[in-house]
Amino acid sequence: MVGERARIIWAQKYSKGEMILTRKWKSGFDLELQGFPEIHRLNCLLVTGYIEGFGQHWRRSFQATHDRCVHAGHPVCRFHCVW
């Protein structure tokens, strides 16, 4: 599953923060990046692209949206993923 793989890849590549699968349903899931409040805004875009690109290898219609961001005042960055 894409959400679980995203969590594993984050842990392998980054020493800060943790990618958590917070919600899962039949046609999507939410991932939260927790413990990394100083993430740069451009990294938010990069992570969204990585998740979406990885997901599209699994499902052609896969879409990832960065719908909550620490730079907008939210406590975590969240990535809403659907197919």
Secondary structure by P-SEA (a helix, b strand, c coil): caaaaaaaaaaaccccbbbbbcccccccbbbbbcccccccaaaaaaaaaaaaaaaaaacccbbbbccccccccccbbbbbbcc
